[in-house]
C-alpha cells in the first residue's frame, strides 16, 4: 500500500476513535491520551500523525463534514438523475440532524467543535470557513430553485438560506428527547412545503 | 442578612463565576478548582455550597434559565399591558440567542450543558425537563394566538412550536460569525410574519 494512503487511513482510524470518545464520553474527556487508547495505539504513535489536540480535532471535524457530504451524495444518487430541489434540501438538512448513528456521531463532533471554537482562534476560523462553505452550498440550491421557478421569486434567498440552516437547532431538541425525530422531520417538511409552495399560492 | 439569603447569594456568585469560565475558557476547563479561583474563594468553601461539579453545573444552568426569563419579563413589561403574541414570541426567541453579553453567557452555558447531558443521566434529565417546560410555554403562546385568531387555525400548534424552537439553531451560526445578528433577527421576523399572516392570506 502506498505510504500516502496508509497515512491517510491511519488518520481516519484515529478520527473515528476521536468521534467515539466525543460521542460516548464527551468533549471534556477528549485528550490525546484517551484517543490513543481508544484507537489502540500508543500516545507516541498518535503524535506521529497529529502534532496537537487541535490538529487532531480539526482533521476529525473535516473528516466528519466529508462523511456527511458522502451520505448526502449517496442519498442524492437514490433520488435519480434530476432530483427536485426540495428533495435535495430535505436530504441535506436531514443528514445534519442526529437521526441515525453515523449522523449522531458527526453531529456531536460538530457541537463539540463549535464549543471549542469559542476559545481557540484557529479552530474558530476553520469552523467558520466550513460553515460558510456549507451555507454557500445551500444558498446556491435556493437561488437555483428560485431561478427555475420552484420557489417564489419574491423570497429573499439569503434569508431563506439562514432559516433553513437555523433548523439544525433541532439537534439538541432531538438529542435531549424534547422533539421526536419524526416530529422534527414533519416540521422540516412543513417548512419546505411553505418555501416551495409560495409561488403557487394566490395572494 | 438572613442565612438563607446569604447562602443563595453565594451560590449565585459562584454560578456567575462558572459562566465566566464557560464563556472565556470553555467547558473543557470547567473544574471545581477553576471555578473556585474565578469566584475568589477556596475549593473547600466552594464544596460547602456544591457537593459536586454536576450539582454546581445544574444550579448554574437553572440560574441561567431564570435570568433569561427575567430578561424576557422585563422586555414584556416594556411592551405594555396587552402585548401582541407576535411580539412576545419574538422577544422570547431573541433572548435565547447570543445577541448581547448576558444572553451570550447563558447561551454558552446552555450549549455546554447540552453536551454534558449526553454523558450524564442526571444532567440529561434536568436539561430535558427544562427544555420541555420552555417548549410548553411557547406552545401555550401559539395555541392562545390561534384561539385569538392571530394565527390561522389550520396551523398545527405542535409543529409551529417545534419550528420556532428550532430557530435557536441561529446560536452557533451567530457565534461563529456565519450569520450576522441582524440577519438572524430579519429571518426570525420573516418566519413570524408568515406564521401570523397565514390567516389573512387568501387561498
Interface residues (C-beta under 8 A of the other chain):
Chain A: X23 X24 X25 X26 X27 X28 X29 X30 X108 X111 X112 X114 X115 X116 X117 X118 X119 X124 X127 X128 X131 X132 X135 X156 X158 X159 X162 X163 X165 X166 X167 X168 X169 X170 X171 X172 X173 X175 X176 X177 X178 X179 X183 X184 X186 X187 X190 X191 X194 X201 X202 X203
Chain B: X23 X24 X25 X26 X27 X28 X29 X30 X108 X111 X112 X114 X115 X116 X117 X118 X119 X124 X127 X128 X131 X132 X135 X156 X158 X159 X162 X163 X165 X166 X167 X168 X169 X170 X171 X172 X173 X175 X176 X177 X178 X179 X183 X184 X186 X187 X190 X191 X194 X201 X202 X203
